[in-house]
Amino acid sequence: LLILVGAAISCGSGIGGGGLYVPMFCFILGLRTKAAIPLSKAVIFGMSVGNFIQLCRRRHPFADRPIINYDMASVLEPMTLVGVTIGVILNLVSPGWLVDLLVIAVLSWTIHTTVQKGRKVYKEDMAA
């Protein structure tokens, strides 16, 4: 249930949710990090397909164009796929302790930058 709620929140906010799924799969399901990462990718793919089906026919509320910016997606997606491919290969050849260390480092950095941005936006909102 917690994973489903996390999926709904991450999908609704427009983020993949891998940083949310991997720890939940590890702590709730008891999976090792090396198994939780591919599972999170599969969940993100499923959520992306559902999101696309929901949004593909919608139009932008203020402009005469689709709500999905296909030009931007065609620029960003190839490099995303290259990064995922490299990550999958590194996950296969790296020892488990290194994968754990890198996941902790990346998630720590993500949490730090998110909190910093949240504080900045909060201060700007309170000043306005």
N, CA, C and O of each residue as an XYZ file, in Angstrom:
512
protein
N       0.835     -1.202      0.000
C       0.000      0.000      0.000
C       0.871      1.255      0.000
O       0.588      2.227     -0.701
N       1.952      1.213      0.812
C       2.857      2.358      0.872
C       3.537      2.579     -0.480
O       3.739      3.720     -0.898
N       3.886      1.497     -1.155
C       4.515      1.604     -2.476
C       3.529      2.193     -3.478
O       3.919      2.999     -4.324
N       2.268      1.808     -3.399
C       1.244      2.350     -4.292
C       1.035      3.838     -4.051
O       0.905      4.604     -5.006
N       1.001      4.255     -2.804
C       0.857      5.681     -2.471
C       2.076      6.446     -2.976
O       1.938      7.533     -3.537
N       3.269      5.883     -2.779
C       4.481      6.521     -3.292
C       4.459      6.653     -4.797
O       4.890      7.669     -5.343
N       3.959      5.632     -5.471
C       3.860      5.679     -6.931
C       2.887      6.769     -7.372
O       3.165      7.497     -8.325
N       1.775      6.885     -6.702
C       0.794      7.913     -7.060
C       1.360      9.310     -6.847
O       1.156     10.198     -7.675
N       2.067      9.507     -5.744
C       2.647     10.820     -5.466
C       3.737     11.161     -6.476
O       3.768     12.271     -7.007
N       4.632     10.210     -6.743
C       5.719     10.494     -7.685
C       5.189     10.705     -9.096
O       5.689     11.567     -9.819
N       4.201      9.944     -9.492
C       3.626     10.098    -10.832
C       2.882     11.433    -10.943
O       2.991     12.130    -11.952
N       2.139     11.775     -9.914
C       1.393     13.032     -9.925
C       2.288     14.253     -9.909
O       1.914     15.309    -10.420
N       3.475     14.114     -9.320
C       4.374     15.261     -9.253
C       5.326     15.317    -10.440
O       6.084     16.277    -10.580
N       5.296     14.304    -11.291
C       6.098     14.338    -12.507
C       7.514     13.834    -12.347
O       8.353     14.083    -13.213
N       7.805     13.131    -11.265
C       9.146     12.563    -11.090
C       9.053     11.051    -11.251
O       7.974     10.471    -11.127
N      10.173     10.428    -11.524
C      10.170      8.979    -11.716
C       9.879      8.214    -10.441
O       9.083      7.275    -10.443
N      10.515      8.609     -9.358
C      10.274      7.960     -8.086
C      11.276      6.882     -7.722
O      11.094      6.200     -6.713
N      12.342      6.703     -8.520
C      13.334      5.681     -8.218
C      13.971      5.872     -6.856
O      14.249      4.899     -6.156
N      14.204      7.116     -6.476
C      14.771      7.409     -5.165
C      13.823      7.077     -4.028
O      14.238      6.972     -2.874
N      12.574      6.914     -4.349
C      11.574      6.524     -3.361
C      11.372      5.010     -3.358
O      11.228      4.400     -2.298
N      11.361      4.407     -4.544
C      11.086      2.974     -4.649
C      12.209      2.099     -4.113
O      11.954      1.121     -3.411
N      13.453      2.447     -4.441
C      14.576      1.586     -4.048
C      14.630      1.399     -2.533
O      14.707      0.259     -2.076
N      14.592      2.474     -1.730
C      14.590      2.247     -0.272
C      13.356      1.477      0.210
O      13.460      0.645      1.112
N      12.188      1.750     -0.386
C      10.991      1.027      0.039
C      11.092     -0.457     -0.296
O      10.707     -1.298      0.515
N      11.601     -0.788     -1.470
C      11.762     -2.195     -1.828
C      12.772     -2.875     -0.907
O      12.609     -4.040     -0.548
N      13.809     -2.141     -0.532
C      14.827     -2.716      0.363
C      14.275     -2.929      1.768
O      14.452     -4.000      2.348
N      13.611     -1.922      2.315
C      13.172     -1.997      3.708
C      11.852     -2.750      3.882
O      11.689     -3.503      4.842
N      10.918     -2.552      2.964
C       9.608     -3.191      3.106
C       9.617     -4.624      2.577
O       9.134     -5.540      3.243
N      10.166     -4.812      1.383
C      10.176     -6.141      0.780
C      11.423     -6.947      1.137
O      11.477     -8.150      0.880
N      12.417     -6.298      1.725
C      13.633     -6.991      2.122
C      14.546     -7.362      0.963
O      15.346     -8.289      1.082
N      14.439     -6.656     -0.152
C      15.293     -6.945     -1.306
C      16.674     -6.315     -1.130
O      16.830     -5.317     -0.426
N      17.659     -6.907     -1.775
C      18.985     -6.288     -1.842
C      18.918     -5.146     -2.846
O      18.056     -5.132     -3.724
N      19.822     -4.199     -2.713
C      19.826     -3.023     -3.587
C      19.947     -3.425     -5.054
O      19.280     -2.848     -5.912
N      20.790     -4.406     -5.344
C      20.990     -4.823     -6.737
C      19.716     -5.402     -7.349
O      19.564     -5.368     -8.570
N      18.806     -5.927     -6.547
C      17.527     -6.434     -7.058
C      16.465     -5.336     -7.048
O      15.573     -5.324     -7.896
N      16.560     -4.414     -6.089
C      15.555     -3.359     -5.970
C      15.658     -2.338     -7.104
O      14.644     -1.785     -7.530
N      16.860     -2.085     -7.591
C      17.045     -1.083     -8.650
C      16.341     -1.498     -9.942
O      15.574     -0.698    -10.477
N      16.563     -2.718    -10.477
C      15.829     -3.098    -11.702
C      14.315     -3.141    -11.489
O      13.550     -2.797    -12.390
N      13.882     -3.563    -10.299
C      12.446     -3.581    -10.016
C      11.879     -2.168    -10.028
O      10.774     -1.947    -10.524
N      12.627     -1.207     -9.483
C      12.150      0.178     -9.501
C      12.066      0.702    -10.929
O      11.157      1.465    -11.257
N      13.011      0.298    -11.784
C      12.963      0.711    -13.195
C      11.706      0.158    -13.880
O      11.078      0.848    -14.682
N      11.347     -1.086    -13.559
C      10.144     -1.682    -14.142
C       8.892     -0.948    -13.664
O       7.976     -0.706    -14.450
N       8.852     -0.596    -12.387
C       7.699      0.135    -11.847
C       7.610      1.520    -12.490
O       6.524      1.963    -12.863
N       8.741      2.196    -12.617
C       8.761      3.523    -13.249
C       8.292      3.426    -14.698
O       7.545      4.289    -15.161
N       8.716      2.395    -15.418
C       8.267      2.208    -16.799
C       6.753      2.035    -16.863
O       6.088      2.653    -17.694
N       6.212      1.198    -15.989
C       4.762      0.994    -15.962
C       4.001      2.274    -15.654
O       2.977      2.565    -16.272
N       4.513      3.036    -14.689
C       3.865      4.309    -14.351
C       3.970      5.294    -15.514
O       3.042      6.063    -15.764
N       5.099      5.270    -16.222
C       5.282      6.168    -17.366
C       4.306      5.845    -18.490
O       3.746      6.746    -19.114
N       4.107      4.562    -18.745
C       3.148      4.164    -19.782
C       1.741      4.629    -19.397
O       1.014      5.172    -20.229
N       1.364      4.416    -18.140
C       0.054      4.877    -17.678
C      -0.093      6.380    -17.769
O      -1.141      6.883    -18.173
N       0.956      7.103    -17.395
C       0.935      8.559    -17.479
C       0.801      9.019    -18.927
O       0.036      9.937    -19.223
N       1.549      8.378    -19.830
C       1.477      8.744    -21.239
C       0.082      8.500    -21.803
O      -0.455      9.342    -22.523
N      -0.502      7.357    -21.479
C      -1.856      7.055    -21.961
C      -2.840      8.112    -21.474
O      -3.742      8.515    -22.208
N      -2.664      8.551    -20.254
C      -3.559      9.560    -19.694
C      -3.353     10.932    -20.342
O      -4.318     11.668    -20.549
N      -2.105     11.280    -20.662
C      -1.809     12.645    -21.112
C      -1.673     12.812    -22.622
O      -1.686     13.945    -23.101
N      -1.546     11.742    -23.383
C      -1.213     11.878    -24.805
C      -2.275     12.617    -25.617
O      -1.935     13.247    -26.619
N      -3.516     12.565    -25.230
C      -4.575     13.238    -26.001
C      -4.918     14.625    -25.459
O      -5.685     15.358    -26.082
N      -4.360     14.988    -24.310
C      -4.685     16.291    -23.714
C      -3.977     17.420    -24.434
O      -2.879     17.248    -24.964
N      -4.617     18.574    -24.447
C      -4.053     19.758    -25.087
C      -3.611     20.744    -24.012
O      -4.131     20.735    -22.896
N      -2.656     21.585    -24.357
C      -2.168     22.618    -23.446
C      -3.302     23.607    -23.184
O      -4.015     23.971    -24.119
N      -3.489     24.053    -21.936
C      -4.625     24.931    -21.635
C      -4.513     26.334    -22.236
O      -5.534     26.993    -22.435
N      -3.284     26.809    -22.533
C      -3.128     28.186    -23.004
C      -2.565     28.294    -24.412
O      -2.559     29.382    -24.987
N      -2.095     27.199    -24.976
C      -1.510     27.231    -26.316
C      -2.130     26.115    -27.151
O      -2.628     25.124    -26.617
N      -2.090     26.293    -28.463
C      -2.654     25.295    -29.363
C      -1.596     24.237    -29.692
O      -1.040     24.204    -30.789
N      -1.339     23.372    -28.700
C      -0.361     22.295    -28.863
C      -0.666     21.214    -27.835
O      -1.421     21.449    -26.891
N      -0.082     20.029    -28.012
C      -0.286     18.975    -27.000
C       0.323     19.389    -25.657
O       1.221     20.229    -25.606
N      -0.169     18.799    -24.591
C       0.370     19.114    -23.268
C       1.769     18.530    -23.090
O       2.565     19.055    -22.312
N       2.075     17.446    -23.806
C       3.416     16.862    -23.780
C       4.267     17.577    -24.821
O       3.876     17.693    -25.983
N       5.429     18.055    -24.396
C       6.348     18.716    -25.315
C       7.224     17.644    -25.967
O       8.272     17.272    -25.438
N       6.778     17.162    -27.113
C       7.473     16.062    -27.794
C       8.844     16.496    -28.302
O       9.760     15.675    -28.356
N       9.007     17.753    -28.674
C      10.320     18.231    -29.122
C      11.340     18.132    -27.989
O      12.465     17.681    -28.202
N      10.952     18.549    -26.797
C      11.852     18.480    -25.650
C      12.141     17.021    -25.284
O      13.275     16.675    -24.951
N      11.130     16.184    -25.346
C      11.330     14.767    -25.038
C      12.296     14.124    -26.024
O      13.115     13.293    -25.631
N      12.213     14.495    -27.293
C      13.111     13.908    -28.293
C      14.553     14.377    -28.102
O      15.480     13.703    -28.552
N      14.757     15.509    -27.450
C      16.107     15.984    -27.152
C      16.646     15.318    -25.885
O      17.806     14.908    -25.846
N      15.819     15.210    -24.858
C      16.279     14.705    -23.562
C      16.329     13.186    -23.471
O      17.219     12.639    -22.819
N      15.404     12.506    -24.102
C      15.270     11.067    -23.889
C      16.457     10.233    -24.367
O      16.816      9.279    -23.677
N      17.088     10.532    -25.505
C      18.238      9.704    -25.896
C      19.354      9.680    -24.843
O      19.925      8.622    -24.576
N      19.662     10.818    -24.252
C      20.708     10.842    -23.231
C      20.248     10.141    -21.952
O      21.059      9.534    -21.252
N      18.970     10.221    -21.648
C      18.441      9.485    -20.500
C      18.618      7.987    -20.715
O      19.015      7.267    -19.799
N      18.322      7.522    -21.924
C      18.470      6.099    -22.226
C      19.932      5.655    -22.188
O      20.229      4.543    -21.751
N      20.844      6.512    -22.640
C      22.272      6.198    -22.550
C      22.679      6.068    -21.079
O      23.402      5.142    -20.708
N      22.210      7.000    -20.245
C      22.520      6.943    -18.819
C      21.960      5.700    -18.153
O      22.627      5.088    -17.319
N      20.746      5.324    -18.513
C      20.142      4.108    -17.952
C      20.930      2.877    -18.395
O      21.167      1.974    -17.592
N      21.331      2.832    -19.648
C      22.102      1.696    -20.148
C      23.431      1.564    -19.408
O      23.819      0.467    -19.005
N      24.117      2.675    -19.234
C      25.377      2.650    -18.485
C      25.125      2.220    -17.043
O      25.890      1.434    -16.485
N      24.053      2.736    -16.439
C      23.721      2.362    -15.061
C      23.409      0.888    -14.911
O      23.807      0.270    -13.923
N      22.708      0.315    -15.868
C      22.385     -1.117    -15.813
C      23.669     -1.945    -15.909
O      23.844     -2.912    -15.167
N      24.550     -1.570    -16.808
C      25.814     -2.303    -16.951
C      26.643     -2.189    -15.667
O      27.191     -3.181    -15.186
N      26.730     -0.967    -15.114
C      27.481     -0.785    -13.870
C      26.851     -1.573    -12.718
O      27.565     -2.112    -11.872
N      25.530     -1.640    -12.683
C      24.848     -2.415    -11.641
C      25.182     -3.898    -11.756
O      25.294     -4.589    -10.743
N      25.338     -4.383    -12.968
C      25.654     -5.802    -13.170
C      27.094     -6.152    -12.784
O      27.349     -7.222    -12.232
N      28.028     -5.251    -13.075
C      29.441     -5.576    -12.860
C      29.995     -5.087    -11.521
O      31.092     -5.482    -11.128
N      29.253     -4.238    -10.822
C      29.746     -3.678     -9.561
C      29.386     -4.572     -8.387
O      28.345     -5.229     -8.398
N      30.249     -4.598     -7.367
C      29.904     -5.358     -6.163
C      28.756     -4.689     -5.414
O      28.541     -3.483     -5.532
N      28.028     -5.483     -4.647
C      26.859     -4.978     -3.936
C      27.158     -3.819     -3.004
O      26.362     -2.885     -2.907
N      28.305     -3.865     -2.309
C      28.625     -2.789     -1.366
C      28.829     -1.460     -2.090
O      28.487     -0.407     -1.552
N      29.388     -1.498     -3.314
C      29.594     -0.267     -4.075
C      28.257      0.309     -4.542
O      28.046      1.521     -4.499
N      27.366     -0.561     -4.984
C      26.029     -0.114     -5.394
C      25.315      0.528     -4.203
O      24.701      1.586     -4.338
N      25.398     -0.119     -3.035
C      24.777      0.453     -1.830
C      25.360      1.822     -1.509
O      24.620      2.762     -1.216
N      26.679      1.938     -1.563
C      27.346      3.200     -1.256
C      26.928      4.304     -2.231
O      26.662      5.434     -1.821
N      26.872      3.969     -3.525
C      26.474      4.962     -4.522
C      25.013      5.367     -4.380
O      24.681      6.538     -4.561
N      24.136      4.420     -4.060
C      22.725      4.752     -3.844
C      22.594      5.698     -2.656
O      21.855      6.680     -2.724
N      23.301      5.413     -1.576
C      23.249      6.289     -0.399
C      23.779      7.678     -0.746
O      23.192      8.680     -0.338
N      24.879      7.748     -1.494
C      25.454      9.042     -1.862
C      24.499      9.850     -2.740
O      24.271     11.034     -2.493
N      23.950      9.208     -3.755
C      23.049      9.919     -4.672
C      21.776     10.377     -3.953
O      21.337     11.513     -4.132
N      21.188      9.498     -3.143
C      19.974      9.875     -2.428
C      20.241     10.969     -1.391
O      19.398     11.840     -1.179
N      21.406     10.926     -0.748
C      21.758     11.976      0.206
C      21.892     13.318     -0.501
O      21.391     14.333     -0.017
N      22.569     13.323     -1.643
C      22.719     14.559     -2.410
C      21.357     15.074     -2.892
O      21.095     16.276     -2.847
N      20.502     14.172     -3.346
C      19.167     14.558     -3.815
C      18.338     15.156     -2.686
O      17.679     16.180     -2.865
N      18.373     14.518     -1.534
C      17.632     15.049     -0.378
C      18.163     16.425      0.000
O      17.388     17.346      0.257
N      19.477     16.564      0.032
C      20.084     17.852      0.400
C      19.652     18.966     -0.555
O      19.221     20.031     -0.112
N      19.768     18.722     -1.873
C      19.406     19.765     -2.833
C      17.910     20.061     -2.805
O      17.506     21.211     -2.982
N      17.091     19.051     -2.586
C      15.646     19.268     -2.507
C      15.283     20.119     -1.292
O      14.470     21.037     -1.392
N      15.888     19.810     -0.149
C      15.633     20.599      1.064
C      16.112     22.030      0.883
O      15.420     22.966      1.284
N      17.287     22.217      0.285
C      17.801     23.569      0.051
C      16.861     24.367     -0.853
O      16.568     25.531     -0.582
N      16.394     23.735     -1.923
C      15.478     24.428     -2.834
C      14.156     24.718     -2.130
O      13.577     25.788     -2.315
N      13.676     23.770     -1.325
C      12.443     24.001     -0.570
C      12.576     25.170      0.379
O      11.659     25.983      0.497
N      13.706     25.267      1.055
C      13.939     26.411      1.960
C      13.967     27.724      1.191
O      13.404     28.723      1.638
N      14.628     27.722      0.025
C      14.715     28.933     -0.790
C      13.326     29.377     -1.254
O      12.980     30.555     -1.160
N      12.546     28.436     -1.749
C      11.179     28.767     -2.205
C      10.330     29.239     -1.035
O       9.546     30.176     -1.180
N      10.474     28.604      0.122
C       9.718     29.009      1.314
C      10.066     30.437      1.701
O       9.177     31.239      1.988
N      11.358     30.761      1.712
C      11.779     32.125      2.067
C      11.249     33.143      1.060
O      10.816     34.230      1.444
N      11.283     32.795     -0.226
C      10.764     33.699     -1.257
C       9.263     33.901     -1.095
O       8.762     35.013     -1.257
N       8.549     32.829     -0.777
C       7.107     32.938     -0.593
C       6.754     33.763      0.645
O       5.792     34.531      0.639
N       7.541     33.594      1.696
C       7.272     34.341      2.919
C       7.615     35.823      2.754
O       7.002     36.674      3.399
N       8.589     36.138      1.896
C       8.972     37.531      1.654
C       7.967     38.239      0.757
O       7.832     39.461      0.822
N       7.276     37.500     -0.063
C       6.327     38.118     -1.018
C       5.017     38.458     -0.390
O       4.126     38.979     -1.061
